């Protein structure tokens, strides 16, 4: 009868997967930050334009 549970992974493989996932997550955080800062600047330029052209 085959085992119901797979054999436990070596700690090294688990650590490598964790590091790869952490690197991927960090990359996503930087992209979100870049989009957020870009958006803030667009809003600021629109507000500056509105104030300069208000009558």
mmJSON file of the N, C-alpha and C atoms, coordinates in Angstrom:
{"data_MODEL":{"atom_site":{
"group_PDB":["ATOM","ATOM","ATOM","ATOM","ATOM","ATOM","ATOM","ATOM","ATOM","ATOM","ATOM","ATOM","ATOM","ATOM","ATOM","ATOM","ATOM","ATOM","ATOM","ATOM","ATOM","ATOM","ATOM","ATOM","ATOM","ATOM","ATOM","ATOM","ATOM","ATOM","ATOM","ATOM","ATOM","ATOM","ATOM","ATOM","ATOM","ATOM","ATOM","ATOM","ATOM","ATOM","ATOM","ATOM","ATOM","ATOM","ATOM","ATOM","ATOM","ATOM","ATOM","ATOM","ATOM","ATOM","ATOM","ATOM","ATOM","ATOM","ATOM","ATOM","ATOM","ATOM","ATOM","ATOM","ATOM","ATOM","ATOM","ATOM","ATOM","ATOM","ATOM","ATOM","ATOM","ATOM","ATOM","ATOM","ATOM","ATOM","ATOM","ATOM","ATOM","ATOM","ATOM","ATOM","ATOM","ATOM","ATOM","ATOM","ATOM","ATOM","ATOM","ATOM","ATOM","ATOM","ATOM","ATOM","ATOM","ATOM","ATOM","ATOM","ATOM","ATOM","ATOM","ATOM","ATOM","ATOM","ATOM","ATOM","ATOM","ATOM","ATOM","ATOM","ATOM","ATOM","ATOM","ATOM","ATOM","ATOM","ATOM","ATOM","ATOM","ATOM","ATOM","ATOM","ATOM","ATOM","ATOM","ATOM","ATOM","ATOM","ATOM","ATOM","ATOM","ATOM","ATOM","ATOM","ATOM","ATOM","ATOM","ATOM","ATOM","ATOM","ATOM","ATOM","ATOM","ATOM","ATOM","ATOM","ATOM","ATOM","ATOM","ATOM","ATOM","ATOM","ATOM","ATOM","ATOM","ATOM","ATOM","ATOM","ATOM","ATOM","ATOM","ATOM","ATOM"],
"id":[1,2,3,4,5,6,7,8,9,10,11,12,13,14,15,16,17,18,19,20,21,22,23,24,25,26,27,28,29,30,31,32,33,34,35,36,37,38,39,40,41,42,43,44,45,46,47,48,49,50,51,52,53,54,55,56,57,58,59,60,61,62,63,64,65,66,67,68,69,70,71,72,73,74,75,76,77,78,79,80,81,82,83,84,85,86,87,88,89,90,91,92,93,94,95,96,97,98,99,100,101,102,103,104,105,106,107,108,109,110,111,112,113,114,115,116,117,118,119,120,121,122,123,124,125,126,127,128,129,130,131,132,133,134,135,136,137,138,139,140,141,142,143,144,145,146,147,148,149,150,151,152,153,154,155,156,157,158,159,160,161,162,163,164,165],
"type_symbol":["N","C","C","N","C","C","N","C","C","N","C","C","N","C","C","N","C","C","N","C","C","N","C","C","N","C","C","N","C","C","N","C","C","N","C","C","N","C","C","N","C","C","N","C","C","N","C","C","N","C","C","N","C","C","N","C","C","N","C","C","N","C","C","N","C","C","N","C","C","N","C","C","N","C","C","N","C","C","N","C","C","N","C","C","N","C","C","N","C","C","N","C","C","N","C","C","N","C","C","N","C","C","N","C","C","N","C","C","N","C","C","N","C","C","N","C","C","N","C","C","N","C","C","N","C","C","N","C","C","N","C","C","N","C","C","N","C","C","N","C","C","N","C","C","N","C","C","N","C","C","N","C","C","N","C","C","N","C","C","N","C","C","N","C","C"],
"label_atom_id":["N","CA","C","N","CA","C","N","CA","C","N","CA","C","N","CA","C","N","CA","C","N","CA","C","N","CA","C","N","CA","C","N","CA","C","N","CA","C","N","CA","C","N","CA","C","N","CA","C","N","CA","C","N","CA","C","N","CA","C","N","CA","C","N","CA","C","N","CA","C","N","CA","C","N","CA","C","N","CA","C","N","CA","C","N","CA","C","N","CA","C","N","CA","C","N","CA","C","N","CA","C","N","CA","C","N","CA","C","N","CA","C","N","CA","C","N","CA","C","N","CA","C","N","CA","C","N","CA","C","N","CA","C","N","CA","C","N","CA","C","N","CA","C","N","CA","C","N","CA","C","N","CA","C","N","CA","C","N","CA","C","N","CA","C","N","CA","C","N","CA","C","N","CA","C","N","CA","C","N","CA","C","N","CA","C","N","CA","C","N","CA","C"],
"label_alt_id":[null,null,null,null,null,null,null,null,null,null,null,null,null,null,null,null,null,null,null,null,null,null,null,null,null,null,null,null,null,null,null,null,null,null,null,null,null,null,null,null,null,null,null,null,null,null,null,null,null,null,null,null,null,null,null,null,null,null,null,null,null,null,null,null,null,null,null,null,null,null,null,null,null,null,null,null,null,null,null,null,null,null,null,null,null,null,null,null,null,null,null,null,null,null,null,null,null,null,null,null,null,null,null,null,null,null,null,null,null,null,null,null,null,null,null,null,null,null,null,null,null,null,null,null,null,null,null,null,null,null,null,null,null,null,null,null,null,null,null,null,null,null,null,null,null,null,null,null,null,null,null,null,null,null,null,null,null,null,null,null,null,null,null,null,null],
"label_comp_id":["UNK","UNK","UNK","UNK","UNK","UNK","UNK","UNK","UNK","UNK","UNK","UNK","UNK","UNK","UNK","UNK","UNK","UNK","UNK","UNK","UNK","UNK","UNK","UNK","UNK","UNK","UNK","UNK","UNK","UNK","UNK","UNK","UNK","UNK","UNK","UNK","UNK","UNK","UNK","UNK","UNK","UNK","UNK","UNK","UNK","UNK","UNK","UNK","UNK","UNK","UNK","UNK","UNK","UNK","UNK","UNK","UNK","UNK","UNK","UNK","UNK","UNK","UNK","UNK","UNK","UNK","UNK","UNK","UNK","UNK","UNK","UNK","UNK","UNK","UNK","UNK","UNK","UNK","UNK","UNK","UNK","UNK","UNK","UNK","UNK","UNK","UNK","UNK","UNK","UNK","UNK","UNK","UNK","UNK","UNK","UNK","UNK","UNK","UNK","UNK","UNK","UNK","UNK","UNK","UNK","UNK","UNK","UNK","UNK","UNK","UNK","UNK","UNK","UNK","UNK","UNK","UNK","UNK","UNK","UNK","UNK","UNK","UNK","UNK","UNK","UNK","UNK","UNK","UNK","UNK","UNK","UNK","UNK","UNK","UNK","UNK","UNK","UNK","UNK","UNK","UNK","UNK","UNK","UNK","UNK","UNK","UNK","UNK","UNK","UNK","UNK","UNK","UNK","UNK","UNK","UNK","UNK","UNK","UNK","UNK","UNK","UNK","UNK","UNK","UNK"],
"label_asym_id":["A","A","A","A","A","A","A","A","A","A","A","A","A","A","A","A","A","A","A","A","A","A","A","A","A","A","A","A","A","A","A","A","A","A","A","A","A","A","A","A","A","A","A","A","A","A","A","A","A","A","A","A","A","A","A","A","A","A","A","A","A","A","A","A","A","A","A","A","A","A","A","A","A","A","A","A","A","A","A","A","A","A","A","A","A","A","A","A","A","A","A","A","A","A","A","A","A","A","A","A","A","A","A","A","A","A","A","A","A","A","A","A","A","A","A","A","A","A","A","A","A","A","A","A","A","A","A","A","A","A","A","A","A","A","A","A","A","A","A","A","A","A","A","A","A","A","A","A","A","A","A","A","A","A","A","A","A","A","A","A","A","A","A","A","A"],
"label_entity_id":["1","1","1","1","1","1","1","1","1","1","1","1","1","1","1","1","1","1","1","1","1","1","1","1","1","1","1","1","1","1","1","1","1","1","1","1","1","1","1","1","1","1","1","1","1","1","1","1","1","1","1","1","1","1","1","1","1","1","1","1","1","1","1","1","1","1","1","1","1","1","1","1","1","1","1","1","1","1","1","1","1","1","1","1","1","1","1","1","1","1","1","1","1","1","1","1","1","1","1","1","1","1","1","1","1","1","1","1","1","1","1","1","1","1","1","1","1","1","1","1","1","1","1","1","1","1","1","1","1","1","1","1","1","1","1","1","1","1","1","1","1","1","1","1","1","1","1","1","1","1","1","1","1","1","1","1","1","1","1","1","1","1","1","1","1"],
"label_seq_id":[1,1,1,2,2,2,3,3,3,4,4,4,5,5,5,6,6,6,7,7,7,8,8,8,9,9,9,10,10,10,11,11,11,12,12,12,13,13,13,14,14,14,15,15,15,16,16,16,17,17,17,18,18,18,19,19,19,20,20,20,21,21,21,22,22,22,23,23,23,24,24,24,25,25,25,26,26,26,27,27,27,28,28,28,29,29,29,30,30,30,31,31,31,32,32,32,33,33,33,34,34,34,35,35,35,36,36,36,37,37,37,38,38,38,39,39,39,40,40,40,41,41,41,42,42,42,43,43,43,44,44,44,45,45,45,46,46,46,47,47,47,48,48,48,49,49,49,50,50,50,51,51,51,52,52,52,53,53,53,54,54,54,55,55,55],
"pdbx_PDB_ins_code":[null,null,null,null,null,null,null,null,null,null,null,null,null,null,null,null,null,null,null,null,null,null,null,null,null,null,null,null,null,null,null,null,null,null,null,null,null,null,null,null,null,null,null,null,null,null,null,null,null,null,null,null,null,null,null,null,null,null,null,null,null,null,null,null,null,null,null,null,null,null,null,null,null,null,null,null,null,null,null,null,null,null,null,null,null,null,null,null,null,null,null,null,null,null,null,null,null,null,null,null,null,null,null,null,null,null,null,null,null,null,null,null,null,null,null,null,null,null,null,null,null,null,null,null,null,null,null,null,null,null,null,null,null,null,null,null,null,null,null,null,null,null,null,null,null,null,null,null,null,null,null,null,null,null,null,null,null,null,null,null,null,null,null,null,null],
"Cartn_x":[0.85,0.0,0.892,0.668,1.515,1.242,2.258,2.119,1.102,0.325,-0.668,0.012,1.102,1.801,3.092,3.419,4.718,5.845,7.004,8.159,8.464,8.869,9.187,10.358,10.245,11.303,12.526,13.668,14.846,14.694,15.283,15.17,15.755,16.77,17.41,16.45,15.705,14.736,13.651,13.198,12.165,12.679,13.917,14.521,14.69,15.096,15.263,13.923,12.857,11.532,11.069,11.33,10.93,11.662,12.96,13.738,13.262,12.942,12.448,11.115,10.229,8.926,9.11,10.026,10.278,10.798,11.686,12.224,11.108,10.235,9.116,8.182,7.863,6.979,7.595,8.911,9.583,9.527,9.673,9.587,8.194,7.148,5.784,5.61,6.19,6.085,6.712,7.876,8.517,7.661,7.022,6.149,4.953,4.333,3.198,3.629,4.788,5.293,5.53,6.104,6.365,5.064,4.064,2.776,2.12,2.201,1.614,2.27,3.608,4.306,4.024,3.958,3.625,2.236,1.294,-0.073,-0.136,0.601,0.628,1.125,2.138,2.664,1.658,0.96,-0.066,-1.131,-1.594,-2.602,-2.057,-0.812,-0.22,-0.139,0.268,0.352,-1.019,-2.022,-3.388,-3.855,-3.556,-3.958,-3.223,-1.942,-1.179,-1.763,-2.075,-2.675,-4.005,-4.821,-6.131,-5.984,-5.049,-4.859,-4.321,-3.4,-2.81,-3.822,-4.789,-5.737,-7.106,-7.219,-8.5,-8.743,-9.997,-10.327,-11.191],
"Cartn_y":[-1.18,0.0,1.24,2.193,3.399,4.302,5.068,6.001,7.079,7.478,8.54,9.908,10.051,11.336,11.255,12.318,12.321,12.45,12.007,12.11,13.583,13.919,15.329,15.812,17.051,17.618,17.948,17.926,18.403,19.899,20.31,21.707,22.652,22.196,23.065,23.413,22.414,22.674,23.636,23.424,24.293,25.733,25.879,27.215,27.876,27.12,27.672,28.166,27.374,27.795,29.043,29.103,30.273,31.524,31.393,32.536,32.986,32.04,32.392,33.123,32.642,33.3,34.69,34.823,36.122,37.125,36.672,37.547,37.997,37.057,37.379,38.386,38.165,39.076,40.467,40.525,41.818,42.577,41.848,42.472,43.078,42.364,42.894,44.147,44.162,45.34,46.55,46.37,47.491,47.985,47.062,47.475,48.259,47.778,48.506,49.889,49.979,51.277,52.202,51.691,52.505,53.027,52.159,52.602,53.63,53.419,54.362,55.737,55.771,57.054,57.734,56.957,57.511,58.138,57.437,57.955,59.226,59.289,60.494,61.689,61.474,62.574,63.022,62.09,62.465,63.323,62.901,63.676,65.059,65.136,66.427,67.344,66.816,67.649,68.135,67.287,67.706,68.8,68.671,69.699,71.011,70.946,72.155,72.818,72.022,72.552,73.232,72.592,73.153,74.475,74.558,75.791,76.901,76.57,77.589,78.139,77.315,77.74,78.099,78.17,78.541,80.035,80.388,81.818,82.294],
"Cartn_z":[0.0,0.0,0.0,-0.914,-0.943,0.255,0.58,1.701,1.364,2.344,2.151,2.109,2.859,2.916,2.109,1.382,0.696,1.717,1.328,2.221,2.48,3.704,3.986,3.129,2.671,1.823,2.667,2.062,2.792,3.104,4.189,4.614,3.567,2.858,1.863,0.725,0.233,-0.838,-0.374,0.853,1.416,1.523,1.969,2.104,0.74,-0.266,-1.62,-2.162,-1.949,-2.422,-1.694,-0.385,0.401,-0.085,-0.353,-0.837,-2.213,-3.081,-4.416,-4.309,-3.437,-3.263,-2.662,-1.71,-1.084,-2.116,-2.996,-4.04,-4.987,-5.354,-6.24,-5.569,-4.288,-3.565,-3.454,-3.217,-3.1,-4.424,-5.523,-6.841,-7.053,-6.638,-6.754,-5.907,-4.713,-3.848,-4.533,-5.166,-5.858,-7.019,-7.767,-8.871,-8.347,-7.259,-6.687,-6.225,-5.602,-5.155,-6.34,-7.419,-8.611,-9.206,-9.349,-9.892,-8.981,-7.667,-6.719,-6.843,-6.865,-6.965,-8.303,-9.372,-10.683,-10.635,-10.045,-9.935,-9.114,-8.03,-7.191,-8.004,-8.833,-9.639,-10.689,-11.297,-12.278,-11.604,-10.434,-9.698,-9.356,-8.923,-8.569,-9.782,-10.941,-12.145,-12.582,-12.469,-12.82,-11.87,-10.599,-9.63,-9.895,-10.206,-10.527,-11.765,-12.788,-14.016,-13.699,-12.861,-12.52,-11.78,-10.858,-10.088,-10.983,-11.879,-12.75,-13.756,-14.161,-15.183,-14.619,-13.31,-12.695,-12.889,-13.062,-13.23,-12.098],
"occupancy":[1.0,1.0,1.0,1.0,1.0,1.0,1.0,1.0,1.0,1.0,1.0,1.0,1.0,1.0,1.0,1.0,1.0,1.0,1.0,1.0,1.0,1.0,1.0,1.0,1.0,1.0,1.0,1.0,1.0,1.0,1.0,1.0,1.0,1.0,1.0,1.0,1.0,1.0,1.0,1.0,1.0,1.0,1.0,1.0,1.0,1.0,1.0,1.0,1.0,1.0,1.0,1.0,1.0,1.0,1.0,1.0,1.0,1.0,1.0,1.0,1.0,1.0,1.0,1.0,1.0,1.0,1.0,1.0,1.0,1.0,1.0,1.0,1.0,1.0,1.0,1.0,1.0,1.0,1.0,1.0,1.0,1.0,1.0,1.0,1.0,1.0,1.0,1.0,1.0,1.0,1.0,1.0,1.0,1.0,1.0,1.0,1.0,1.0,1.0,1.0,1.0,1.0,1.0,1.0,1.0,1.0,1.0,1.0,1.0,1.0,1.0,1.0,1.0,1.0,1.0,1.0,1.0,1.0,1.0,1.0,1.0,1.0,1.0,1.0,1.0,1.0,1.0,1.0,1.0,1.0,1.0,1.0,1.0,1.0,1.0,1.0,1.0,1.0,1.0,1.0,1.0,1.0,1.0,1.0,1.0,1.0,1.0,1.0,1.0,1.0,1.0,1.0,1.0,1.0,1.0,1.0,1.0,1.0,1.0,1.0,1.0,1.0,1.0,1.0,1.0],
"B_iso_or_equiv":[0.0,0.0,0.0,0.0,0.0,0.0,0.0,0.0,0.0,0.0,0.0,0.0,0.0,0.0,0.0,0.0,0.0,0.0,0.0,0.0,0.0,0.0,0.0,0.0,0.0,0.0,0.0,0.0,0.0,0.0,0.0,0.0,0.0,0.0,0.0,0.0,0.0,0.0,0.0,0.0,0.0,0.0,0.0,0.0,0.0,0.0,0.0,0.0,0.0,0.0,0.0,0.0,0.0,0.0,0.0,0.0,0.0,0.0,0.0,0.0,0.0,0.0,0.0,0.0,0.0,0.0,0.0,0.0,0.0,0.0,0.0,0.0,0.0,0.0,0.0,0.0,0.0,0.0,0.0,0.0,0.0,0.0,0.0,0.0,0.0,0.0,0.0,0.0,0.0,0.0,0.0,0.0,0.0,0.0,0.0,0.0,0.0,0.0,0.0,0.0,0.0,0.0,0.0,0.0,0.0,0.0,0.0,0.0,0.0,0.0,0.0,0.0,0.0,0.0,0.0,0.0,0.0,0.0,0.0,0.0,0.0,0.0,0.0,0.0,0.0,0.0,0.0,0.0,0.0,0.0,0.0,0.0,0.0,0.0,0.0,0.0,0.0,0.0,0.0,0.0,0.0,0.0,0.0,0.0,0.0,0.0,0.0,0.0,0.0,0.0,0.0,0.0,0.0,0.0,0.0,0.0,0.0,0.0,0.0,0.0,0.0,0.0,0.0,0.0,0.0],
"pdbx_formal_charge":[null,null,null,null,null,null,null,null,null,null,null,null,null,null,null,null,null,null,null,null,null,null,null,null,null,null,null,null,null,null,null,null,null,null,null,null,null,null,null,null,null,null,null,null,null,null,null,null,null,null,null,null,null,null,null,null,null,null,null,null,null,null,null,null,null,null,null,null,null,null,null,null,null,null,null,null,null,null,null,null,null,null,null,null,null,null,null,null,null,null,null,null,null,null,null,null,null,null,null,null,null,null,null,null,null,null,null,null,null,null,null,null,null,null,null,null,null,null,null,null,null,null,null,null,null,null,null,null,null,null,null,null,null,null,null,null,null,null,null,null,null,null,null,null,null,null,null,null,null,null,null,null,null,null,null,null,null,null,null,null,null,null,null,null,null],
"auth_seq_id":[1,1,1,2,2,2,3,3,3,4,4,4,5,5,5,6,6,6,7,7,7,8,8,8,9,9,9,10,10,10,11,11,11,12,12,12,13,13,13,14,14,14,15,15,15,16,16,16,17,17,17,18,18,18,19,19,19,20,20,20,21,21,21,22,22,22,23,23,23,24,24,24,25,25,25,26,26,26,27,27,27,28,28,28,29,29,29,30,30,30,31,31,31,32,32,32,33,33,33,34,34,34,35,35,35,36,36,36,37,37,37,38,38,38,39,39,39,40,40,40,41,41,41,42,42,42,43,43,43,44,44,44,45,45,45,46,46,46,47,47,47,48,48,48,49,49,49,50,50,50,51,51,51,52,52,52,53,53,53,54,54,54,55,55,55],
"auth_comp_id":["UNK","UNK","UNK","UNK","UNK","UNK","UNK","UNK","UNK","UNK","UNK","UNK","UNK","UNK","UNK","UNK","UNK","UNK","UNK","UNK","UNK","UNK","UNK","UNK","UNK","UNK","UNK","UNK","UNK","UNK","UNK","UNK","UNK","UNK","UNK","UNK","UNK","UNK","UNK","UNK","UNK","UNK","UNK","UNK","UNK","UNK","UNK","UNK","UNK","UNK","UNK","UNK","UNK","UNK","UNK","UNK","UNK","UNK","UNK","UNK","UNK","UNK","UNK","UNK","UNK","UNK","UNK","UNK","UNK","UNK","UNK","UNK","UNK","UNK","UNK","UNK","UNK","UNK","UNK","UNK","UNK","UNK","UNK","UNK","UNK","UNK","UNK","UNK","UNK","UNK","UNK","UNK","UNK","UNK","UNK","UNK","UNK","UNK","UNK","UNK","UNK","UNK","UNK","UNK","UNK","UNK","UNK","UNK","UNK","UNK","UNK","UNK","UNK","UNK","UNK","UNK","UNK","UNK","UNK","UNK","UNK","UNK","UNK","UNK","UNK","UNK","UNK","UNK","UNK","UNK","UNK","UNK","UNK","UNK","UNK","UNK","UNK","UNK","UNK","UNK","UNK","UNK","UNK","UNK","UNK","UNK","UNK","UNK","UNK","UNK","UNK","UNK","UNK","UNK","UNK","UNK","UNK","UNK","UNK","UNK","UNK","UNK","UNK","UNK","UNK"],
"auth_asym_id":["A","A","A","A","A","A","A","A","A","A","A","A","A","A","A","A","A","A","A","A","A","A","A","A","A","A","A","A","A","A","A","A","A","A","A","A","A","A","A","A","A","A","A","A","A","A","A","A","A","A","A","A","A","A","A","A","A","A","A","A","A","A","A","A","A","A","A","A","A","A","A","A","A","A","A","A","A","A","A","A","A","A","A","A","A","A","A","A","A","A","A","A","A","A","A","A","A","A","A","A","A","A","A","A","A","A","A","A","A","A","A","A","A","A","A","A","A","A","A","A","A","A","A","A","A","A","A","A","A","A","A","A","A","A","A","A","A","A","A","A","A","A","A","A","A","A","A","A","A","A","A","A","A","A","A","A","A","A","A","A","A","A","A","A","A"],
"auth_atom_id":["N","CA","C","N","CA","C","N","CA","C","N","CA","C","N","CA","C","N","CA","C","N","CA","C","N","CA","C","N","CA","C","N","CA","C","N","CA","C","N","CA","C","N","CA","C","N","CA","C","N","CA","C","N","CA","C","N","CA","C","N","CA","C","N","CA","C","N","CA","C","N","CA","C","N","CA","C","N","CA","C","N","CA","C","N","CA","C","N","CA","C","N","CA","C","N","CA","C","N","CA","C","N","CA","C","N","CA","C","N","CA","C","N","CA","C","N","CA","C","N","CA","C","N","CA","C","N","CA","C","N","CA","C","N","CA","C","N","CA","C","N","CA","C","N","CA","C","N","CA","C","N","CA","C","N","CA","C","N","CA","C","N","CA","C","N","CA","C","N","CA","C","N","CA","C","N","CA","C","N","CA","C","N","CA","C","N","CA","C","N","CA","C"],
"pdbx_PDB_model_num":[1,1,1,1,1,1,1,1,1,1,1,1,1,1,1,1,1,1,1,1,1,1,1,1,1,1,1,1,1,1,1,1,1,1,1,1,1,1,1,1,1,1,1,1,1,1,1,1,1,1,1,1,1,1,1,1,1,1,1,1,1,1,1,1,1,1,1,1,1,1,1,1,1,1,1,1,1,1,1,1,1,1,1,1,1,1,1,1,1,1,1,1,1,1,1,1,1,1,1,1,1,1,1,1,1,1,1,1,1,1,1,1,1,1,1,1,1,1,1,1,1,1,1,1,1,1,1,1,1,1,1,1,1,1,1,1,1,1,1,1,1,1,1,1,1,1,1,1,1,1,1,1,1,1,1,1,1,1,1,1,1,1,1,1,1]
}}}
